[in-house]
Amino acid sequence: MANLVTSLCCVVLAAVVVAYAQKRSQLAARNQYERMSSDVTMQCGSLANDASVSWKVNGTDVRAQHRLEGPRLILTQVDLGHNGLYSCFQDPNGERRDTINLRIGIPPREPVITCRSNTYPKGFYCSWHQQHSTYIPTTFEVDLQHNQRSLEVQKDSFHKNRCHVRFPEVFSSFPYTVNVTAINALGKSSRTFSFEESSIVKPDPPERVTATPIRFNARRLEVSWQSPATWPDIDNFPLKYFLRYRPLIKEQWQHVELSDSTAHTITDAYAGKEYIIQVAAKDTEIGTWSDWSVAVHATPWIEEPVQTTSTTDMEYLTPSSPLHLLKSSMSFNSSTTGAARLLARSPIAMATSSLPYRDFTGYQARSASSSKSFWRPLKSSTTWPLFYLSDFLTPHIPVRNLLSPQHSPAVTCS
């Protein structure tokens, strides 16, 4: 008796599970893909033709142009606005009998295919895309042939529409042929693309481009860069480079093609003007130029303006000032010629006003020519240290020589 009860319970439980599964299968949304601008018919489950049903889309009444034919909902001239979750309910109890996820799209067209080797001679990759969106999920099948045999294709983990292929041999004269087929629920389309090894070689742009002004050269910029890290064998497969630059105030570029050097000095820059600089790379024998590198900006060296010092400022100079007379072990006596009345009237006289050696009262002018004047001391007891007049004289008084006991006269002023 107990066994009979147990068996009956198992039968009932199985029936409940089957009924629940059927119910779930009826209520679970199913995808229905339809072509844009077409008329669409949606069937409410497996109900008979004379069943009376009502429809809702995304929980609200269907407002788009439609008509009902028994358990069927018919939409006309559908577009992307008809996408949604459609549910049907059987009258009179309003029990939900089916749910349809309607997706409107278009069949795929021939894909656009490009192949490129930025890791030559290691391998290459091919990528593809649809020129226009299909609006629904679309997959691609890829087949690649070389010398009448298929090559192994490795899908890219980051780019879903890209695959990688290793070169089966280098310097091959046989062409490569890749076929890509686009497939979705509304149809499929294929394209075949053939190419030679040498035509797809294209390095990545150079990296770490820098431009540095050169001190004391107002028209020069030192530009340097590194070969792309993706280029695997720079020694056996060297690159050449193409440099372009222009000032921001102009639209026209200047170009320089270089062999395998990774540096170049621009010698014709406009002084004080900001420049924009880019570099491209190419295999020295085959392939095409890379894209341009990231642009860098630089301005040639600009001379800092010279700060002039007024006599008022010079009156307050102290021995610790940068413009103080430079002391040294070399001394001068009265037999050494020097600046006298010129110094007494110039900023240097002010600069020496706080120094122990400052007796210029015994100096007089001595004309050596019509264009130059020399100065010599009259006293024989004056001793004063070595110094540079150019540190003290104002810009309109050029100094030609350094005071020196070996030169007579030591200072010439024009």
C-alpha positions in Angstrom: 0.0 0.0 0.0 2.8 2.4 0.9 4.6 1.7 -2.4 1.4 2.4 -4.3 1.0 5.8 -2.6 4.6 6.6 -3.3 4.2 5.7 -7.0 1.1 7.9 -7.4 2.8 10.8 -5.8 5.7 10.5 -8.2 3.3 10.4 -11.2 1.5 13.5 -10.0 4.7 15.3 -9.3 6.0 14.5 -12.8 2.8 15.8 -14.3 3.1 19.0 -12.4 6.7 19.5 -13.6 5.7 18.9 -17.2 2.8 21.3 -17.0 5.0 23.9 -15.4 7.7 23.4 -18.1 5.1 23.8 -20.8 3.8 26.9 -19.2 7.3 28.4 -18.9 8.0 27.6 -22.5 4.9 29.4 -23.5 5.6 32.5 -21.4 9.4 32.8 -22.1 10.0 35.4 -24.7 11.2 34.2 -28.1 13.0 36.3 -30.6 11.4 37.1 -33.9 13.6 38.9 -36.5 11.9 40.8 -39.4 13.1 42.9 -42.3 12.7 46.6 -42.2 9.8 48.1 -44.2 8.0 44.7 -44.4 4.7 43.6 -43.0 5.1 41.4 -39.9 2.7 38.7 -38.5 3.1 37.5 -34.9 1.3 34.3 -33.8 0.0 33.9 -30.3 1.4 30.5 -29.4 -0.5 27.5 -30.8 -4.0 28.9 -30.4 -6.6 28.0 -33.0 -7.6 30.4 -35.7 -10.9 31.2 -34.0 -9.3 32.1 -30.7 -9.9 35.6 -29.4 -6.8 37.4 -28.0 -5.6 40.8 -27.1 -2.0 42.2 -27.5 0.3 44.5 -25.6 3.8 45.8 -26.3 6.1 46.6 -23.4 3.1 46.4 -21.1 0.9 48.9 -22.9 -1.7 48.7 -25.7 -0.4 48.4 -29.3 -0.7 51.9 -30.8 1.2 51.3 -34.1 -0.8 50.6 -37.2 -1.9 47.0 -37.0 -4.8 44.6 -37.5 -5.9 41.4 -35.7 -6.7 38.1 -37.4 -7.7 35.6 -34.7 -4.6 34.8 -32.6 -2.4 36.8 -35.0 -1.2 40.4 -34.8 -0.2 42.0 -38.1 2.0 45.1 -38.2 2.5 47.0 -41.5 5.6 48.7 -42.8 7.7 48.1 -39.7 10.7 50.1 -38.7 13.0 50.3 -35.7 10.2 51.9 -33.7 8.3 48.6 -33.7 11.0 46.9 -31.7 9.7 45.7 -28.4 8.3 42.9 -26.2 4.9 41.8 -27.4 2.6 39.7 -25.2 -0.8 38.1 -26.1 -3.6 37.3 -23.7 -6.5 34.9 -24.3 -10.0 36.1 -23.8 -12.1 36.1 -21.7 -9.8 35.4 -18.7 -6.9 37.4 -19.9 -4.4 34.6 -19.5 -1.1 35.4 -21.1 -0.3 32.8 -23.7 2.8 34.0 -25.5 5.6 36.6 -25.4 7.6 37.7 -28.5 10.7 39.9 -28.6 10.4 41.6 -32.0 13.7 42.8 -33.6 13.7 44.8 -36.8 16.8 44.7 -39.0 18.3 44.3 -42.5 20.3 41.4 -44.1 24.1 41.9 -44.2 25.9 43.3 -47.1 29.3 42.5 -48.4 31.8 43.2 -45.6 34.7 45.6 -46.1 38.0 43.8 -45.6 41.5 45.2 -44.8 44.7 43.3 -44.0 47.8 44.8 -42.5 51.2 43.7 -41.1 52.5 45.9 -38.4 54.7 43.1 -37.0 56.5 42.2 -40.2 57.9 39.6 -40.8 56.2 37.9 -37.9 52.6 38.0 -39.0 49.6 40.1 -40.1 45.9 40.6 -39.2 42.7 41.1 -41.2 39.7 43.0 -40.0 36.3 43.6 -41.5 33.1 45.5 -40.9 29.7 46.2 -42.4 29.4 49.6 -44.1 25.9 50.0 -42.6 24.5 48.6 -39.4 22.2 45.5 -39.7 20.6 46.4 -36.3 20.5 42.8 -35.3 23.2 40.3 -34.3 25.6 39.5 -37.2 28.4 37.0 -37.1 31.3 36.4 -39.5 33.0 33.4 -40.9 36.6 33.8 -42.1 38.7 31.6 -44.5 42.2 32.4 -45.5 44.2 30.7 -48.3 47.8 30.8 -49.4 49.4 28.7 -52.1 46.3 26.5 -52.2 46.2 25.7 -48.6 44.2 27.1 -45.6 46.0 29.0 -42.9 45.2 28.9 -39.2 43.2 31.9 -38.1 43.3 33.2 -34.5 40.4 35.4 -33.4 41.4 38.6 -31.7 40.4 38.6 -28.0 39.6 42.4 -28.0 38.4 43.1 -31.5 35.6 40.8 -32.5 35.9 41.6 -36.2 39.7 40.8 -36.4 41.8 37.8 -36.8 45.6 37.2 -36.7 47.7 35.0 -39.0 51.3 34.1 -39.0 53.3 34.3 -42.2 53.9 30.8 -43.4 57.0 32.0 -45.2 58.7 35.4 -45.9 59.3 37.0 -49.3 56.6 34.7 -50.8 55.5 35.4 -54.4 52.1 33.7 -53.9 49.2 35.9 -53.1 47.0 35.6 -50.0 43.2 35.2 -50.4 40.8 35.9 -47.5 37.0 35.3 -47.7 34.7 36.8 -45.1 31.0 35.8 -44.9 28.6 38.0 -42.8 25.6 36.0 -41.5 22.4 37.1 -39.5 18.9 35.9 -39.1 17.8 37.7 -42.3 20.5 36.5 -44.7 24.2 36.3 -45.5 26.7 38.0 -47.8 30.4 37.3 -48.7 33.5 39.0 -50.1 36.9 37.8 -51.2 40.0 39.9 -50.9 43.4 39.0 -52.4 46.8 40.7 -51.6 50.5 40.2 -51.8 52.7 40.1 -48.8 54.6 43.3 -49.6 51.5 45.4 -50.1 50.2 45.1 -46.5 53.3 46.0 -44.6 52.6 49.1 -42.6 54.3 49.9 -39.3 52.7 51.5 -36.3 53.6 55.2 -35.8 56.9 56.1 -34.1 56.7 56.4 -30.3 57.9 58.9 -27.6 58.5 61.8 -30.0 60.1 64.7 -28.3 61.1 68.2 -29.5 63.6 70.2 -27.5 64.9 73.8 -28.0 68.6 74.2 -28.4 70.2 76.8 -26.0 71.5 79.9 -27.7 70.0 78.8 -31.1 66.8 80.7 -31.8 66.0 78.8 -35.0 66.7 75.2 -34.0 64.7 72.3 -32.5 66.2 68.9 -31.6 63.6 66.2 -32.5 64.0 62.6 -31.4 61.7 59.5 -31.4 61.8 55.7 -31.0 60.8 53.0 -33.4 57.4 51.4 -32.7 57.5 48.7 -30.1 55.4 46.4 -32.2 58.1 46.2 -34.9 59.8 43.0 -33.9 63.2 43.1 -35.7 64.5 46.6 -36.3 68.0 45.4 -37.0 67.2 43.0 -39.9 64.2 45.0 -41.1 65.1 48.6 -40.5 62.7 51.5 -40.8 63.0 54.9 -42.4 61.2 58.0 -41.2 59.3 61.0 -42.5 59.3 64.1 -40.4 56.8 67.0 -40.8 56.7 70.3 -38.9 55.1 73.7 -39.2 54.5 76.7 -37.0 51.0 77.0 -35.6 50.6 80.3 -37.5 50.9 78.5 -40.9 49.0 75.7 -42.6 51.8 74.4 -44.8 54.0 71.6 -43.6 57.7 71.2 -44.2 58.9 67.6 -44.7 62.2 65.8 -44.2 62.8 62.1 -45.2 65.4 60.3 -43.1 67.1 56.9 -43.5 67.3 55.0 -40.2 68.1 57.9 -37.9 65.8 58.5 -34.9 66.7 62.1 -34.5 66.8 65.3 -36.5 67.7 68.9 -35.9 65.3 71.5 -37.4 67.5 74.5 -38.5 65.0 76.7 -40.2 62.4 77.3 -37.4 60.9 80.8 -36.9 62.3 82.3 -33.8 59.9 82.4 -30.9 57.1 80.6 -32.8 55.4 77.5 -31.5 55.8 74.4 -33.7 53.8 71.2 -34.2 55.8 68.2 -35.1 54.9 64.6 -36.2 56.8 61.5 -37.5 55.8 58.5 -39.7 57.7 55.3 -40.3 58.0 52.8 -43.2 60.0 49.6 -44.0 63.0 50.7 -46.0 62.0 48.4 -49.0 58.4 47.4 -49.0 55.0 48.5 -47.8 53.4 51.9 -47.0 54.0 54.7 -44.5 52.5 54.4 -41.1 50.0 56.9 -39.7 51.4 60.0 -38.2 52.6 59.9 -34.6 50.9 61.9 -31.8 51.7 65.6 -32.4 54.2 67.3 -30.1 54.6 71.1 -29.6 57.8 73.0 -29.1 59.1 76.6 -29.3 62.8 77.4 -30.2 65.0 78.9 -27.6 64.1 82.5 -26.6 66.8 84.7 -25.2 65.8 86.2 -21.8 65.8 90.0 -21.8 68.9 91.6 -20.2 68.0 93.5 -17.0 69.7 96.9 -16.9 70.6 98.5 -13.5 70.1 102.2 -12.9 72.7 104.3 -11.1 70.3 104.6 -8.2 70.3 100.9 -7.8 74.1 100.8 -8.0 74.5 103.2 -5.1 73.1 100.5 -2.8 75.4 97.7 -4.0 77.3 95.9 -1.2 80.4 93.7 -1.4 78.2 90.6 -1.4 76.2 91.8 -4.5 76.6 89.8 -7.7 77.8 92.9 -9.4 80.5 93.7 -6.9 84.0 94.1 -8.3 85.7 90.7 -8.5 88.7 90.5 -6.1 91.7 88.4 -7.0 95.3 88.0 -6.0 96.3 90.1 -8.9 96.8 93.8 -8.1 97.6 96.9 -10.0 99.7 99.9 -9.2 99.8 103.4 -10.6 101.9 102.2 -13.6 98.9 100.4 -14.9 96.6 102.4 -17.1 92.9 102.4 -16.4 89.6 104.2 -16.5 89.5 107.4 -14.5 87.1 110.2 -15.2 85.0 107.8 -17.3 84.7 105.5 -14.3 84.0 108.4 -12.0 81.0 109.3 -14.0 79.8 105.8 -14.7 78.0 103.2 -12.6 81.2 101.4 -11.8 82.2 104.4 -9.6 79.0 103.9 -7.7 79.7 100.2 -7.4 83.1 100.8 -5.9 81.9 103.4 -3.4 81.9 100.9 -0.6 85.2 99.2 -1.4 88.5 100.0 0.2 90.2 100.5 -3.2 88.4 103.4 -4.8 90.8 106.3 -5.3 90.1 107.5 -8.8 90.7 111.2 -8.2 94.2 111.3 -9.7 93.2 110.1 -13.2 93.1 112.2 -16.3 92.2 111.6 -19.9 94.8 111.0 -22.6 93.7 111.1 -26.1 95.2 108.3 -28.2 93.2 108.9 -31.4 90.2 110.8 -32.6 87.9 107.8 -32.0 89.2 106.3 -28.8 90.2 107.5 -25.4 92.5 106.0 -22.9 92.8 106.7 -19.2 95.8 106.6 -16.9 96.3 107.3 -13.2 98.5 110.2 -11.9 99.1 108.9 -8.4 101.6 106.2 -7.8 100.1 104.8 -4.5 96.7 103.5 -5.8 96.3 99.7 -5.7 93.0 98.0 -6.8 91.8 94.5 -7.7 91.1 92.8 -11.0 87.5 93.3 -12.3 85.4 93.1 -15.4 84.0 96.4 -16.5 81.3 94.6 -18.6 79.7 93.6 -15.4 79.0 97.2 -14.5 78.8 99.4 -17.5 75.5 100.1 -19.1 74.8 98.5 -22.5 75.5 101.7 -24.5 79.2 101.7 -23.2 80.8 98.6 -24.9 84.0 97.3 -23.2 86.7 96.1 -25.5 89.3 94.8 -23.1 89.9 93.5 -19.6 92.0 95.5 -17.2 95.3 93.8 -17.2 98.8 94.6 -16.0 100.2 93.1 -19.2 98.2 95.5 -21.5 98.6 99.2 -21.8 96.1 100.7 -22.0 94.0 98.1 -20.3 90.6 99.5 -21.1 89.4 101.0 -24.4 86.0 102.6 -24.6 84.4 103.8 -27.7 
